[in-house]
Amino acid sequence: MTTERVSPPVTGGEREMLRGFLDFHRATLAMKCEGLSDEELRLRSMPPSTLSLLGLVRHMAEVERTWFRRVINAEDIPLVWSDEGDFQAAYDPSGATRDEAFAAWRAEVDHARRIEAAAESLNVTGYQARWGEEVSLRLVMLHLIHEYARHNGHADFLREGIDGTVGA
């Protein structure tokens, strides 16, 4: 499967721009994982780090789930890989597979897109318990763009270490 990555818009409304940049970064993470086996996706960066491409995909599924479903949509649901709310559990790629990780990630991205599309404005808020305050959909989308951008940088280094692929 080849990921189609559409460049984000360079002009447009705020919501269109946020949506475009978020989708661009989502597609970038998927591209960094293309063509690799489950074993390669589980390769860790270097001890003691547990960072792997598969772990990043699982982590981003948790991030999407938390910010869109738990915070903005106020759904009382556990994390995908930890009933105790341990985000680090997603990073452990032991026994994880591409199919399992990407199915969970894509499901959470689909939920996030529906929640964002249904919101009447970027000013819709949800309660972020860890911060102890209300946050807007605007902040959530910006936060996700930041989170993907940071982790896509990690994905660049991980992929280069696996097979030498660099860029975009």
N, C-alpha and C positions, 0 to 999 in steps of 0.2 A: 504494500500500500504506500502510495506517495502522498505526502501531506501537501496540500495547496496552501501556500502562505501568501495572503494578499497584503500589500503594503498598506499601512494605515493612511487615512486621509490627511492631506496637508492643509485643507480648509474645511470648514463646516461648523456645525453647531457643537456645543460642548459635549452633549451626550453621544453624538455620532463619533466624535474624536476619541472619547474615552472608550467606547465600545470597540472602535477600530484598533486602538493601541493594545487593548486587552486581548483581542482576538489574534493580533499579530504575535504577541508574546506567547500565547497558548500554542499557536502553530509552530513557533520557533522551538519550543520544548519538544514537541512531537517530532520535528525534523531532526533534532539532535539524536534521537533514538532510532531513527529509521535504518533498516538494513543490519541491525545487530541481533545476535542471538540472545536468548534469556541469560545465558552464562555471561556474555559480554556486558549486558545491561546490569548485571549484579556486581560487576567488578568495582571494588572500592578504590578510592583515590590513593590513600596512603594511611598507614597506621598512625594514630589510633582512630582516625576518622572512619565513620561508617558511610560516608557519602558515596552514592552510586547514582547512575542515571535512573535505574528502576526506583530507587529510594526517593529521588526528586519527583518522579511522576506520582508516587504514592503520597508524598508530602503535599504536593499541590492539589491532589484530590481532597485531602483533609482541609487545606486552606480554603478552597472553593466552598466546601461543605460548611465550614465554620462561618465564614463571613457572609455568605449569601443565605444559606438555609437557617443556621442557628441565630445569627445576629439580625439580618434584615427581615427574614420571614418568621422569626421567633419559633422555629421548630424545635421541639424538645427531643433531640436525637443524639446518640453518641457519635463519637468519631468512627471512622470506618475500621481502623486497625487497633483501637484502644477504647475499651469501655471506661477506663480511668481518666481519659482526657490527656493521655501522654502523646504529644505530637512527635516525639522522638521515635516511637514505635514504628511509624511509617518509614523511617529511614532504613530500618533493618531489612535488607533484601533477601535474607535467607529463605529459600523455598518459594520466593515470590516469582511470578511469571509475568511476561509481557501481557498476555491475555487478561489476567486478573487485574493487574495494575491499570492498564489502559481502559478496561471496561469500567472500573470504578471512577477513574478520572473523567472519562467522557460522560458518564452519568451525572457527575457533579457539575461539569461544565454545562450540560444541558439544563439542569435545574437552575443554575445561576443565570443562564440566558433567559429562561422563562420568568424568573423573579425580577430581573432587571427590566425586561420588556413590559411586565405588568405594572411596574411602579409608575405612579402618575408623574413623578418628577425625581430629580436627583436629590431633592431635599427630604425624601422619605427617610425616616430614621429607624434604627433598631438599637437595642441595648447590647453593648459590648461588655460582658461581665468582667473580663480580665482587666479592662481599663476602668470599669465602674462608671461608665457614662454612655449617653446616647451618641451614636455616630450616624452620619448621613450616607446614603447610597453613593454619593459623590466621593466621600472619603474611602468607602469600601472599594470602589473601582480604582481609585488612585493607589490605594494600598496594594491591591492585587497586581497592578501594573508594576509597581516597585518590587514586589515579591518575585514575580516572574522574571523581571529584568535581572535581578540579583542572581537568582538561581540559573538563569540561562547563561550567565557568565561562568558559573560553576560547571554547567553542562558542556560549555565550550572546552574547558580544560579536561574534563572527564573523557569526552569523545576523542580529543587529540591523543590522550594517553592510551586509548584503546586501539585506534587504527590510523592515527595521524591526520584524520579529517579535521580541517579548520575552516573558519569563516562563517559568514551569514548565520 
